């Protein structure tokens, strides 16, 4: 879901937070603009594939990475040029 023109879209934020609580999405990282980049979790990806028609393409799953202590790691943004 990409809605850069919405500065105060409470409905989208509430929906994403509700999906986060159920384990369907997670925050991948915060962008330079201050916005958060949300991605589907493995559970959310599986659910979306089951709900969407077969002719709708869904992006590849970005699995969460963990450090040696089992803590979730966040992606780092690519270096700016």
N, C-alpha and C positions, 0 to 999 in steps of 0.2 A: 504494500500500500504506500503510495508516494503522493503526498499532498503538500508540496512546499509552499503553495500559495496560502494555506490556512495557518494563521498565526495563533489562533486560540480555538482550536477544534476540540472541545471537551469530549464530544461524542467519540471521536476516533481514539483519543487518549484513554477514555474509560473502557472502550472495547478492547484495546490492546492490553491494558492492565488486567482486565478480567481474563483474557486469554492467557496472560502470563501466569496468573494464579492457578489455572488449570493445567499448566505445563505445555501449552500449545505453541507459544512464542517465547522468545527471549531477546534481550537487548544485546546486539553484537558489539556495538561501540557508539561513541558519541562523535558526531561529525564536527568539523571546524565551525560550522554554522550554529552549533549548539543543539541541533536536532539529534535524536537517537535513531540509530539504524536497527530495526527490528527484523528478526529472521524466524522462520518456523523451526521448531524443535523436531526431533525425529517423530515424536507422537503427533505433532501438528501436521507434519508432512504426510504421514500415513492417513490421517483424518481427511486432509484436503484431497488427496488422491481418491479416496472413497466417495467423497461428496461431489466432486466436479465431473462433468461429462468426459468421456474418454478422449474426445478430440481437443480438449483444453490441455495445453502444455504447462507443466509445472516446473519451476526451476530446480536445479540440483540441490540436494540437502547439504547444508554447511554444518557438519557435526561439531559439537562443542569439544574443545581441547582442554585437557587437564594437565597440571604440573605433576611432579613426582610425589607430591603430598596429597594428590587427589582434589586439589582446588581448581575450580573452573578458571580458565585463562580467557581474557578478552583479546580480541584481535587488535593489532596496532594498525593505525592507518598508514598507508604507503607514504614514504618520504615525499615532501613537497619539492617541486623543482623550481 
